[in-house]
Each structure stands twice: as C-alpha cells, then as structure tokens.
Amino acid sequence: MTMDQKSPAVNTQRRYDSSGRRERARQTRDQITDIARDLFLSGGYADTTVAAIAAAARVSVETIYKGFGGKPGLVRAIIERGLAGEGPIPAEQRSDRIRDTELDPRRILTAWGAFTAELAPRVAPILLLARDAAAGDPELTATLEQVSAARLERMTVNARGLLTAGHIRPGITAGQAADLMWAYTSPELYELLVIRRGWPAEQYGQFIAQALIAALLPAQFT
C-alpha cells in the first residue's frame, strides 16, 4: 500500500481525535459553568472565589482564567448557556424559525412568551445576582451592560421582522416595539412577578405574550 493510500485513514483519525477533543472541552466548559452558577446563587457572587469554583469542578484555577477570564466572564458564559434553552436546538434558532415562517402574529408572540418562560428561570437569577454585586466591580458592570445591549439588539431584530411582515400596529416604530419587548423580557419584571409574587413561569410567560399582543398588534388581533 502506498503512502497516498494511507493518507485518508490518517486524516480520518485526526478528524476524529480533533472532534473528540472539542467535545471534551465543551463538556468541561459546561461543567464549570454549571458549577459556577450553583455556587454564585448559593454563596453569593462576591464570596464565591475562582479557587472554589475550580476545586468543585476539579480543574485548575489557570484553566478557569484561561477559559473565562475570571468571574465576570463566568457570568457571561452562564447567561449564554442559559439563553440556549432546553433541547438540542438553541432557543434563538427556534424563535427565528417561528418569526420567519408563522403567518399569525398572535402565535408568534405567544411562542415568544413561552420562550421567555423557558429562558428566564435559567438566566434572570444570575443577572439579578450580578446586578446587585456590580456596584463595586467595574468589569462586572461592563459585562452586564453588554448583555443588556445584546438583548436590546436581539429585540430590535425581532421588531424589524414583525414590522417587515406587517404585524405591527400603525404608528409604532421598530425602535418602540423593540423597547417594549426589551422591557417585558427584563430580569426586573421576572423578579417582581416570579420571585416576589410567586407566579409560576408558565403564567409569567402567558402574561408577557398577552401584554405584547395588546401593545404591538393591530386591533383585529387583540
């Protein structure tokens, strides 16, 4: 057998090894992120050290700093993991598919309310914890501002999609619609209704859907 004949097998093995390494790295990252979330929520942001997270995850402190850059980076990773939602298809992809294929705007906003009920319990508690800890931490403050700006940008994309499809009530701009969606999906509203008033997540999501339908859609849909 010639060298050329052996090459495909070698390349296949290398691709397999590379894929395996990436999967192990992803699993390790997810494990660190999950442990950091649990420790932050149980022990507080300020009192939870990188060393404690590393020990619980059975990795080195250097691994966490290399992979996340410290506690603010861990907060960002926790949020990104939470926003993926449940199941194999990320929530953003599922949301985009509904926005781009569903013809009934009520169904679109009802689905978005359900997505909020799915994602908020995974994301809002860590956002609220970080918000309360950010007063003395400029890096954490900057991280939270970036997360909030990204959420507004996401709502702006959704608002433009609704406007382009003719779903928004006349007189409401894409910017105004984005602001309303940004406000209704805020961690502060989750704090008021779910944490303080004890609403189930499903009821909370239904409220958001109904509020957005009333605020954004033409009269025939409300």
N, C-alpha and C positions, 0 to 999 in steps of 0.2 A: 504494500500500500504506500502511495507517495505521500509527501508532506501535504500537498494540496488536498488529498483525500481526507487527511486527518483534521484539517482546519475547521470544518463545520462542527465536528464534535467538540473541539476545544472551545469554539465560540459559544456553542450552546451551553456548555458547562459554566463558562464565565458569565453568561447572561443569567443563568440560574443562581449562581453564587451572588451576583450583584442584586438580584431581586430579593433573595433571602436576607441579605444584609439590610436592605431598605425596609423590609417588613419587620425585622427585629428592631431596627432603630425606631420605626413608627410605634411599635408596641411599647418600647421603653419610654418614649416621649409621652405616650398616652398614660402610661402608668404614673410617671412623675406628675403629670398634670392633674390626674385624678387625686393623687395623694395630697398634692399642694392644695387643691380645692377643699378637701376634707379638713386638713389642718388649719387653713385660714379660717374656715367657718366655725370650727370648734374652738380654736385657741386665739383667734384674732389675728389681724394682719401684722401689727407691729410686734407682737410677742412670738410669732412663728418665724424661726430662723431658716435660712437656706440650709444650714447644717442639719437641722431637724428633718427637713424635707428629704435631704439626701440620705439620711440614715434610714428613714422609713421606706424610701424607695430602693435602698440598697445600691446606691450609686455614689460616686464621689461628688464632693462639692464642686470640683472643677467641671464635672460633666454638666451640672445644672447651669453654672455660669457660662459655659461654652454654648450650651443649647438654648438658653433663655435670657442670659444677660442679667439675672437677678430677679428679685421678687416682682417688680413691675412687668417684666417680660413673662413671668409665670401667670400673672393676672391676665395679660393679653392672650396667652395660649389657652387658659381656662375658658375665656369668653369665646374664642374661635372654635374650640371643641364643642362648647355648648350650642353655638349657633348652627352647627352641623345637624343638630336634632337627632332623632331616633331613626334607626334603619340604615340600609346601605346607600340610599340616595340622599345627598345633602339637602337640607330644607330649602336652601336658596334655589337649587335646581327645580325642586318640586313646585316652589312658589312661582318661578318664572314660567314653567310649563302651563300652569293654570292661567296665569295672566295672559299668556300669548295664544292660548287655544280656546279658553272658555268664552262664550259669547254673552252669557248672562252676568252683568256686573255684580248683582247680589251674590251670586255663587262665588265670584272672585273674592269679594270682601268677607264673606262667611268663611271661606278657606283661609284667608289671612288671619282672621280671628282665631281659628283653630291652630294655625301655626304659632301665633303668639302664645296661646295656652300651652303648646308643646315646648316652646323655647324658653319662655320667661322663667319657669322654675329652675332651669339649668343655668341661667345667665344672671338674672336680676339679683339674687342674693349676693353673689360675688361683686357685682357692680356697686351695690349699696354698701357693702363692707369696705370696698376700696374707696368709695366716695367719702366715707366717714374718716378714713385713715389718711386721706390725701392732703389734709391741711398742712402738715409739716413735711411733705415729701414732694418736691417739685417734679421729680421724674414720674412718680405715680400720677400726679395731676396731669402732666402732659399725656400720659398713656390714656387716661380717661377722656381727655378732650379729643384725642384722635379716635377713640372708639365711638364717641358721640357723633363726631363729624362723619365717620364712616356710616353710621346708622342713618343720619340725615341724607347722605348721598344715596344710600340704598332706597330710602323712601322717595327721593326725587326721581330715581329711575322708575319706580313703580307708578308714581303720579304721572309722569310723562307717558307711560304706557297706557294708563287709563284715559288720559286726555286724547292721545292719538286715536284710540279706539272709539272716541265719542261718548265715553261713560261718565264724564264729569259734568256736573250741573253748570249751565252757562253762568258766567260771572266769577267762577272760581278758577284761579290760575294754577298752574302746575306747582309753583312755589307754595301757594297757600295749602293746596292739597297735601304736599309733602310735609309741611309744618304740622298739619293735623295728624297725619299718620305717625310722625315722629313723636308727637306729644302723647298720643294714645298708646304707643308701644314703649313708653318710657319706664324705666325701673321704678320711678317715683309713684306712678299710678299702680303698679304691681304692689308696691309697699303699702299704699293706702288701702287697697281693696282686698288683697290676698293676705298679706302679713298682718295688718292691723284689724281688718274687719272679718277676716276668716273666710273669704269667698273661696269656693273650690276653683281650681284652674279652669275647668270647663265653663263654669258660669262667667268667669272673668273673660275668657275668650269670646263667648257669645255676646257679652256686653260691648266689647271692642268692635265686633263685627256690626252690631246694630247701630252703634254710635257713628261708625264710619259710613254706613249706608245712609243714615239720616243726614250726615254732614256733607256728603260728597255727591250723591247720586241725584239725578233729576227726579221730579215729584212722582212720576209714574212708578218708580222703583221703591219709594219709601212708604 
